[in-house]
Amino acid sequence: RTTRGRPGDESQVIRPPGQPPRPPWLVGNEKDRTREQQDTMRKATDVIELESSASRSAKRQRRERSDVKVEAQNLAKVNSKESVDAKSGSESLRWYLGDLTFEHFMGEYFEKKPLLVRARKGDAERAKQLFDYQTLLKVIDDNELFYQDSMTICSFKDGRKQVADIEGRASSKEVDHLYTQKGNTVQLYRPQRFSNSIWKFNHELENDFGDLVGASVYLTPANSQGLAPHHDDVEVFIVQTEGEKRWRVFEPLKDETLPRHHSQDLDLKSVEEKNKCVLECTLKPGDRLYLPRGFIHYATTVGKGERNVSSCHVTISTYQQHSMADLLLNIFPAVMKKAFIVDEDYRKGLPTRYARTIGSASILHERARLAVENGIRGEDFEEKTKLTNGLSIDGAKLISHIRQLFLKAARYLDQRTVAEICDEMNLDFMRNRLPPCNIEKESNELKGLSPGSSSVEFRIVSPECLSLIMHPNSVKLFHSVNNKRETHMGLPVEEMPGEGVDDDADEDEEYYTDEDEEEGEDQRKDVADVKETEEKKLLPAEELKIPPSEASNIVTKMSQEATEAHDAILQADKKSEIDREENAEAPIRRYLSFQKNMGLALALILQAHPRYLTVEKLERRYRHAGGEAVEDIKPMLNGLFLEGLIETRKMESLENR
């Protein structure tokens, strides 16, 4: 056993018997080694403590991730009946396609070939709910419809479509006479204004395709044809609602697949000779027929022997000028603007006489030059200019330079430019699309279920009707909830202040319309006319040829009359402005503006649909995704709640779950 005296005093160390004393240098080394061991142990302890702390943090993060994962699984189980895979399409589209999946339809048929879907049990009744002849007569009685505006009366005679020369307000009695007695076809435009079933159908297809979806109703009497053979510039979804109709579909014209514009009336004999008939069928109630744009078609009703059947069908259409070319047409000006700023090659002036060098008559100018200057004959001209395609050398160089600039422009196309153009196109769609048809009429405020309460669940009303737009200092949530069903597919809705992609204005900014500007211009014009009249009246006495003694009194009287007339005009304008303000509808509000850090929370709410959330679950997901402003979530939810963009319900108990 070894005992020690005072610390560091080796002379007091009592060693076992027979052991010689250690040398001083060895004792010093042992001291240093002891200190090193103590330092190593201290560092190891610190590392263990740090690792332990990191391990606890990692375990906490894994536990939170696990909670989020389990929560998502539980929510999916709770709302499994409400969940709809985006790839499966809306309920209306699934019904239309029958046994075909949306994914299969988009891959095999969309923009490629026609599709015929035969009616199954219950399809005829559902199709009739869209529209029929009796519905048409009721719509005419209940609404102010005008010929050539809301409907067209036409027939097919002498190989072409003939439109009846009728104007004014339509009456059901007159339309019935033209249809049943005169054998005319009735075409009703925008029936989604009057039919809730078509409204729902179009709205859901707008959700599926992300483009405006229009509709028309065609009622054709027996043994007749309403339209000449033609092809459309839209994707056509036909539903036979009443009677029968025989269809013949031909392949597209040469080099006119997926056309940008619809065709004029085509000659049937020429179509049958030059184009292959790809489908011939008779549609009965509940049958559906899809036709890609560009496929030539026409239809006739049955009227032979004992059978004498009229027809009513609804045509749903979409994808009008909704191609990649339309996207590029919007992107290219933005790219050119950027290239002009950063690249001198795009700012250089055009060559002199460029129109003669590469214009439509440039080949003629080059031929004349070669004939005069070099004596080249006409038969030798093509061989001489073979390499330049008939152009001069300068013209060929200029064409080559233009092509190089086009290729070079691609480097100035960045993700931000594409995003801005896509946002602009999407906002135009949001302004003009149908409002959702599944929003409850009862106000959320009357229910007393605020989304900020821990006992209340909430979800977005219709995520496809909402669009997030990021701005430098804010995020805007645009929506179509307040859009007007009556104006759908009519005149395009103009952009309001604050609705632009680059506009970061406050959401309380006032709205002004083009009509207000036109009326203000009219008022300014009236005032200018009055001033001009005053100037003409207040002429010098010499030109009026009256005695100078009477000139002063006459001028004073005329000035008073002009002032009174001016005041009367201003009072009338003010009165009309007051009347207009009293009778005018409130401006349509289409967006809400939030702090930029709320963009992630809004995206989480949209992502969760159709499942319900609570404020606690949203806050947990927000933190997990990297959000840093949890305190702003409840005010944001209140804004959505007051705007009617979210629906609430009392949270279900665990037993019910």
Secondary structure by P-SEA (a helix, b strand, c coil): cccccccccccccccccccccccaaaaaaaaaaaaaaaaaaaaaaaaaaaaaaaaaaaaaaaaaaaaaaaaaaaaaaaacccccccccccaaaaaaaccccaaaaaacccccbbbbbbbccaaaaaaaaaccaaaaaaaaaacccccccccccccccccbbbbbbccccccaaaaaaaacccbbbbbbcccccccaaaaaaaaaaaaaccbbbbbbbbbbccccccccccccccbbbbbbccbbbbbbbbcccccccccccccccccaaaaaacccccbbbbbcccbbbbbcccccccccccccccbbbbbbbbbbbccccccaaaaaaaaaaaaaaaaaacccccccccccccccccccaaaaaaaaaaaaccccccccccccccccccccaaaaaaaaaaaaaaaaacccccaaaaaaaaaaaaaaaaaccccccccccccccccccccccccbbbbbcccccbbbbbcccbbbbbbcccccccccccccccccccccccccccccbbbbcaaaaaaaaaaaaaaaaaaaaaaaaacccccccccccaaaaaaaaaaaaaaaaaaaaaaaaaaaaaaaaaaccccccccccccccaaaaaaaaaaaccccccaaaaaaaaaaaccccccaaaaaaaaaaaaccbbbbcccccccc
